[in-house]
Amino acid sequence: MKVMIEKSTIEQIVAEYPQENGVVLKDVKVNKANNVKIFFDIPGRPVCIDDCVALSRFVESRLDRDREDFSLMVSSAGKEE
């Protein structure tokens, strides 16, 4: 049986991400199909693909794909005007 991932679970995982990486969580979206979207920023510099990959791997390593059956998208929050 598939377990639904809670938004708060993702927020907690991102909060555990090493502080030296400078990631600031902007938004998390999780739907009933366990499609997880994480939007973040790094103050003082643009977010690059390596930042997205590193955060994605960190989050994925703390979830059980067999138990939760999820998809994960990690992206820059984009420019704030």
C-alpha positions as CSV (number, residue, x, y, z in Angstrom):
1,M,0.0,0.0,0.0
2,K,1.3,3.4,-1.0
3,V,1.9,5.9,1.8
4,M,1.2,9.6,1.1
5,I,4.1,11.9,1.7
6,E,3.3,14.9,3.9
7,K,4.5,18.4,3.0
8,S,5.9,18.7,6.5
9,T,8.0,15.6,6.0
10,I,9.7,17.2,3.0
11,E,10.1,20.5,4.9
12,Q,11.9,18.6,7.7
13,I,14.2,16.8,5.3
14,V,15.2,20.0,3.6
15,A,15.8,21.6,7.0
16,E,18.3,18.8,7.7
17,Y,20.2,19.7,4.5
18,P,23.7,21.0,5.5
19,Q,23.6,24.7,6.3
20,E,26.9,25.4,4.4
21,N,25.0,24.8,1.2
22,G,23.0,27.9,1.8
23,V,19.7,26.6,0.6
24,V,16.6,28.6,1.5
25,L,13.3,26.6,1.1
26,K,10.7,28.7,-0.8
27,D,7.9,26.2,-1.4
28,V,7.0,22.6,-1.3
29,K,4.1,21.0,-3.2
30,V,2.9,17.4,-2.7
31,N,-0.2,16.0,-4.4
32,K,-2.1,12.8,-3.8
33,A,0.0,10.9,-6.3
34,N,3.1,11.8,-4.3
35,N,4.5,14.1,-6.9
36,V,6.8,16.2,-4.8
37,K,8.0,19.6,-6.0
38,I,10.6,21.6,-4.1
39,F,11.5,25.2,-4.9
40,F,14.5,26.8,-3.2
41,D,16.9,29.7,-3.5
42,I,20.5,30.3,-2.5
43,P,21.0,33.9,-1.4
44,G,23.8,35.8,-3.1
45,R,24.2,33.6,-6.1
46,P,22.2,31.9,-8.9
47,V,21.1,28.3,-8.3
48,C,22.8,25.9,-10.7
49,I,21.9,22.3,-11.8
50,D,24.5,20.8,-9.4
51,D,22.6,22.5,-6.5
52,C,19.3,20.9,-7.7
53,V,20.9,17.5,-8.1
54,A,22.6,17.6,-4.7
55,L,19.4,18.6,-2.9
56,S,17.4,16.0,-4.9
57,R,19.8,13.2,-3.9
58,F,19.7,14.3,-0.3
59,V,15.9,14.3,-0.1
60,E,15.7,11.0,-2.1
61,S,18.1,9.3,0.3
62,R,15.8,10.0,3.2
63,L,12.7,8.6,1.6
64,D,11.8,4.9,0.8
65,R,10.8,4.7,-2.8
66,D,9.3,1.2,-2.3
67,R,7.1,2.4,0.5
68,E,6.2,5.9,-0.7
69,D,6.4,5.6,-4.5
70,F,7.0,9.2,-5.4
71,S,8.3,11.5,-8.1
72,L,10.6,14.3,-7.1
73,M,11.3,17.7,-8.9
74,V,13.8,20.1,-7.4
75,S,14.0,23.6,-8.9
76,S,15.1,27.2,-8.3
77,A,12.4,29.4,-7.0
78,G,13.3,31.9,-9.7
79,K,13.8,35.6,-9.4
80,E,11.8,37.6,-6.9
81,E,10.8,41.0,-8.2
